[in-house]
Amino acid sequence: MRSLAFLTVALTQLAFAHDCYKKDAFDAAGEFALSGCTNLVLKDHDIGTAGAEKLAAELRTNTELKHLLVHMDHIRDAGVVHIAEALRYNTALTMLNLHDNNIGDDAAHALADALLANRVLDQLILIDSNIGDVGVESIAAALATNKPALHTLLIGYNERGITCRGATALATALQTNTVLQKLVLHKNAIGVDGAKALAESLRDHTKLDLLNLWENPIGDEGAIALATALETNRALEHLDLRECNIGERGMLALAAALTKNPILKTLSLEGNTFTENGIAAINAIPGYSDLNFNKRIQYRIEKEHEIYGKWYGHEHEL
């Protein structure tokens, strides 16, 4: 059975496992000891650019570390440049999460260059950043070459906000990229034209299975464009359109598209404008008719806190 729900499925894979988690990998002298460590969380250590440079020196030849979260450590663009340079040679790290480090377009440029050389990093998470359209265009250009191994890209809670320009660049990259599976762009500034560009790239796309546009002002026209794409797309399984300024027209279009699409498993619409006609149309979709709409919303609100907490690494309080 398919579900009208918050988009929480699949993203738990971005959380860190407790085994091999090391609190002592960063010592009082500011040196790193990564031997035997596969998952490393650095949170509120304030390692700065100098610490990031030391970490990068270890990463350059390290063959054990798989997952790295650097959270609120003030590494800034200069620190990311050091880490990105190390990624050109690293053959082990599969997930990099640079959460809330005040990084911008220069960091995005460096990471984009690293992605062209790196063959193992498959998850890149850039939460609470200052990356704008110019930085996103660099990452999109790298993805368009189909060289990066990246299957998950998250650029969310972005202070500057990706606009339609950045979304269009990513949409263009999707036309040639056959690796990326999950694209999370929640809480940016993507409007109607950006949604239309992404929708166009999704019409016959065969790889992307998750698209998150939560809290982007795509409106009814953006939702209608995505609905049209869903009529022919046979890869997308999860679509998050929470708080996207969607009204009755967009809701009806999405409902109609789902009658023709057997693949989509979760559609998140909370925080939009629900009319009686819109709710009736959703409930009339085969597979949805036996759901209590309001109860499911409350349930998923509770689940969202639990799962996204793990996603951001909040269970590892240092």
C-alpha positions as CSV (number, residue, x, y, z in Angstrom):
1,M,0.0,0.0,0.0
2,R,1.2,3.5,-0.8
3,S,1.1,6.2,1.8
4,L,0.4,10.0,2.0
5,A,3.0,10.7,4.6
6,F,6.0,12.7,5.8
7,L,9.1,11.8,3.8
8,T,11.1,9.9,6.4
9,V,11.7,6.7,4.6
10,A,15.2,5.8,3.5
11,L,17.0,8.8,5.1
12,T,18.0,6.9,8.2
13,Q,20.8,5.5,6.2
14,L,22.5,8.9,6.7
15,A,22.7,8.4,10.4
16,F,25.9,7.2,12.1
17,A,26.2,3.8,13.6
18,H,27.2,3.6,17.2
19,D,29.9,1.0,16.6
20,C,33.4,2.4,16.2
21,Y,32.2,5.9,17.1
22,K,35.2,7.6,18.7
23,K,35.0,10.6,21.0
24,D,38.7,10.7,21.5
25,A,39.7,10.9,17.9
26,F,40.3,14.6,18.5
27,D,42.7,15.1,21.4
28,A,43.5,18.1,23.6
29,A,46.5,19.0,21.5
30,G,44.3,19.3,18.5
31,E,45.7,16.3,16.8
32,F,43.6,13.5,15.2
33,A,44.0,9.8,15.8
34,L,41.8,8.0,13.3
35,S,43.2,4.5,13.5
36,G,40.5,2.0,13.9
37,C,37.7,4.6,13.5
38,T,35.1,4.1,10.9
39,N,32.5,6.7,12.0
40,L,33.7,10.1,13.4
41,V,31.5,12.9,14.8
42,L,33.1,16.2,15.5
43,K,30.6,18.5,17.1
44,D,31.2,21.9,18.8
45,H,35.0,21.3,19.1
46,D,35.6,24.6,17.3
47,I,38.5,23.0,15.3
48,G,38.4,25.9,12.9
49,T,40.4,26.1,9.6
50,A,43.6,24.9,11.3
51,G,41.9,21.8,12.7
52,A,40.3,21.1,9.3
53,E,43.7,21.2,7.7
54,K,45.1,18.6,10.2
55,L,42.0,16.4,9.7
56,A,42.5,16.7,5.9
57,A,46.1,15.6,6.3
58,E,44.9,12.4,8.0
59,L,42.1,11.8,5.5
60,R,44.5,12.0,2.6
61,T,45.9,8.5,3.4
62,N,43.4,7.1,5.8
63,T,41.7,3.8,4.6
64,E,39.4,3.1,7.5
65,L,37.1,6.1,8.1
66,K,33.8,5.7,6.3
67,H,31.5,8.4,7.7
68,L,32.5,11.9,8.8
69,L,30.3,14.6,10.5
70,V,31.8,18.0,11.2
71,H,29.1,19.9,13.0
72,M,29.3,23.5,14.1
73,D,33.1,23.5,14.1
74,H,33.7,26.8,12.3
75,I,35.8,25.3,9.5
76,R,34.5,27.8,7.0
77,D,35.3,27.7,3.3
78,A,39.1,27.5,3.9
79,G,38.7,24.4,6.0
80,V,36.5,22.7,3.4
81,V,39.1,23.5,0.7
82,H,41.6,21.4,2.7
83,I,39.1,18.6,3.2
84,A,38.2,18.7,-0.5
85,E,41.8,18.4,-1.5
86,A,42.2,15.3,0.7
87,L,39.1,13.8,-0.9
88,R,40.9,13.7,-4.3
89,Y,43.2,11.0,-2.8
90,N,41.0,9.4,-0.2
91,T,39.7,5.9,-1.1
92,A,37.6,5.1,1.9
93,L,35.2,7.9,3.0
94,T,31.7,7.3,1.7
95,M,29.7,10.0,3.6
96,L,30.7,13.6,4.4
97,N,28.3,15.8,6.5
98,L,29.4,19.4,6.9
99,H,26.6,20.7,9.1
100,D,26.5,24.4,10.1
101,N,30.0,25.5,9.4
102,N,29.3,28.8,7.6
103,I,30.5,27.5,4.3
104,G,29.6,29.1,0.9
105,D,30.3,29.0,-2.8
106,D,34.1,28.7,-2.5
107,A,33.6,25.5,-0.5
108,A,31.1,24.2,-3.0
109,H,33.6,24.9,-5.8
110,A,36.3,22.9,-4.0
111,L,33.9,20.0,-3.3
112,A,32.8,19.9,-6.9
113,D,36.4,19.6,-8.1
114,A,37.0,16.8,-5.6
115,L,34.0,14.9,-6.8
116,L,35.5,14.7,-10.2
117,A,38.5,12.8,-8.8
118,N,37.0,10.9,-6.0
119,R,35.4,7.5,-6.7
120,V,34.0,6.5,-3.4
121,L,32.1,9.4,-1.7
122,D,28.4,8.6,-2.3
123,Q,26.7,10.9,0.3
124,L,27.3,14.6,0.6
125,I,25.3,16.6,3.2
126,L,25.6,20.4,3.4
127,I,23.0,21.5,6.0
128,D,22.8,25.1,7.3
129,S,25.2,26.5,4.8
130,N,25.6,29.7,2.8
131,I,25.8,28.1,-0.6
132,G,24.1,30.0,-3.3
133,D,23.3,29.4,-7.0
134,V,26.9,29.8,-8.1
135,G,28.2,27.1,-5.8
136,V,25.3,24.8,-6.7
137,E,26.1,25.3,-10.4
138,S,29.7,24.0,-9.7
139,I,28.3,20.9,-8.0
140,A,25.8,20.4,-10.8
141,A,28.5,20.7,-13.5
142,A,30.4,17.9,-11.7
143,L,27.3,15.7,-11.6
144,A,26.6,16.3,-15.2
145,T,29.9,14.6,-16.1
146,N,28.6,11.4,-14.5
147,K,32.0,10.8,-12.9
148,P,31.1,11.3,-9.2
149,A,30.0,8.3,-7.3
150,L,27.5,10.5,-5.4
151,H,24.0,8.9,-4.9
152,T,22.8,11.3,-2.2
153,L,23.1,15.1,-2.3
154,L,21.5,17.2,0.5
155,I,21.7,21.0,0.5
156,G,19.1,22.2,3.0
157,Y,18.3,24.8,5.6
158,N,20.3,27.0,3.3
159,E,20.7,30.6,4.6
160,R,21.3,32.2,1.2
161,G,18.9,29.8,-0.5
162,I,19.1,28.0,-3.8
163,T,16.8,29.8,-6.3
164,C,15.4,28.7,-9.6
165,R,18.8,29.2,-11.2
166,G,20.4,26.6,-9.0
167,A,17.5,24.2,-9.4
168,T,17.7,24.6,-13.1
169,A,21.4,23.7,-13.1
170,L,20.7,20.6,-11.1
171,A,17.9,19.7,-13.4
172,T,20.2,19.9,-16.4
173,A,22.7,17.7,-14.6
174,L,20.0,15.1,-14.1
175,Q,19.6,14.8,-17.8
176,T,23.0,13.1,-18.1
177,N,23.7,11.8,-14.6
178,T,22.8,8.2,-14.0
179,V,24.1,7.8,-10.5
180,L,22.3,10.3,-8.2
181,Q,19.4,8.7,-6.4
182,K,18.4,11.1,-3.7
183,L,18.2,14.9,-4.1
184,V,17.2,16.9,-0.9
185,L,16.8,20.6,-1.3
186,H,14.5,21.4,1.6
187,K,14.1,25.0,2.9
188,N,15.6,26.9,0.0
189,A,14.1,29.5,-2.3
190,I,13.2,27.4,-5.4
191,G,10.1,28.8,-7.1
192,V,7.9,27.8,-10.0
193,D,10.5,27.9,-12.7
194,G,12.9,25.8,-10.7
195,A,10.2,23.2,-10.0
196,K,9.3,23.2,-13.7
197,A,12.9,22.6,-14.7
198,L,13.2,19.7,-12.2
199,A,9.9,18.3,-13.4
200,E,11.1,18.3,-17.0
201,S,14.2,16.4,-16.1
202,L,12.1,13.8,-14.2
203,R,9.7,13.0,-17.1
204,D,11.8,10.0,-18.3
205,H,14.5,9.9,-15.6
206,T,15.3,6.3,-14.5
207,K,17.5,6.7,-11.4
208,L,16.3,9.4,-9.0
209,D,14.0,7.8,-6.4
210,L,13.7,10.6,-3.9
211,L,13.1,14.4,-4.3
212,N,12.6,16.6,-1.4
213,L,11.4,20.2,-2.0
214,W,10.0,20.8,1.4
215,E,9.4,24.6,2.1
216,N,10.2,25.9,-1.4
217,P,7.6,28.2,-2.8
218,I,6.8,26.2,-5.9
219,G,3.0,26.9,-5.7
220,D,0.3,25.3,-7.8
221,E,2.1,25.8,-11.1
222,G,5.2,24.0,-9.8
223,A,3.0,21.2,-8.4
224,I,1.2,20.8,-11.7
225,A,4.5,20.5,-13.5
226,L,5.7,17.8,-11.1
227,A,2.3,16.0,-11.5
228,T,2.8,16.0,-15.2
229,A,6.2,14.4,-14.8
230,L,4.8,11.8,-12.4
231,E,2.5,10.5,-15.2
232,T,5.5,9.1,-17.1
233,N,8.3,8.8,-14.5
234,R,8.8,5.3,-13.3
235,A,11.7,5.8,-10.9
236,L,10.7,8.3,-8.2
237,E,9.4,6.6,-5.1
238,H,9.4,9.5,-2.6
239,L,8.3,13.1,-3.1
240,D,8.3,15.7,-0.3
241,L,6.2,18.9,-1.1
242,R,5.5,20.0,2.4
243,E,4.9,23.8,2.9
244,C,5.3,24.6,-0.8
245,N,2.3,27.0,-1.1
246,I,0.3,24.4,-3.0
247,G,-3.5,25.0,-3.2
248,E,-6.4,23.1,-4.7
249,R,-5.3,23.2,-8.3
250,G,-1.9,21.6,-7.5
251,M,-3.5,19.1,-5.2
252,L,-6.0,17.9,-7.8
253,A,-3.2,17.6,-10.4
254,L,-1.1,15.5,-8.1
255,A,-4.1,13.3,-7.2
256,A,-4.8,12.8,-10.9
257,A,-1.2,11.9,-11.7
258,L,-1.1,9.3,-8.9
259,T,-3.9,7.4,-10.6
260,K,-1.5,6.9,-13.5
261,N,1.7,6.3,-11.5
262,P,2.1,2.9,-9.7
263,I,5.6,3.6,-8.4
264,L,5.4,6.6,-6.0
265,K,5.3,5.3,-2.4
266,T,5.2,8.5,-0.3
267,L,3.9,11.9,-1.1
268,S,4.3,14.6,1.6
269,L,1.8,17.5,1.4
270,E,1.5,18.7,4.9
271,G,1.5,22.5,5.4
272,N,-0.2,23.3,2.1
273,T,-3.8,24.5,1.6
274,F,-6.2,21.6,1.9
275,T,-9.7,22.0,0.6
276,E,-12.5,19.5,0.7
277,N,-12.1,18.8,-3.0
278,G,-8.3,18.3,-2.6
279,I,-8.7,15.9,0.3
280,A,-11.5,14.0,-1.5
281,A,-9.3,13.7,-4.6
282,I,-6.4,12.3,-2.5
283,N,-8.6,9.9,-0.6
284,A,-10.1,8.6,-3.9
285,I,-6.7,7.4,-5.2
286,P,-6.5,3.6,-5.2
287,G,-4.4,2.5,-2.2
288,Y,-5.2,5.7,-0.2
289,S,-8.9,5.3,0.3
290,D,-8.8,3.5,3.6
291,L,-6.4,6.0,5.3
292,N,-7.5,8.5,8.0
293,F,-5.8,11.6,6.6
294,N,-5.6,13.7,9.8
295,K,-4.4,10.8,12.0
296,R,-1.6,10.0,9.6
297,I,-0.4,13.6,9.6
298,Q,-0.1,13.6,13.4
299,Y,1.6,10.2,13.4
300,R,4.2,11.4,10.9
301,I,4.9,14.6,12.8
302,E,5.9,12.4,15.7
303,K,8.0,10.1,13.6
304,E,9.7,13.0,11.8
305,H,11.3,14.2,15.0
306,E,12.7,10.8,15.8
307,I,14.2,10.1,12.4
308,Y,15.5,13.5,11.5
309,G,17.1,13.7,14.9
310,K,19.2,10.6,14.0
311,W,19.8,12.0,10.5
312,Y,21.5,15.1,11.9
313,G,23.6,13.1,14.3
314,H,21.9,14.5,17.4
315,E,22.2,11.2,19.2
316,H,26.0,11.8,19.5
317,E,26.2,14.6,22.1
318,L,29.9,15.3,22.8
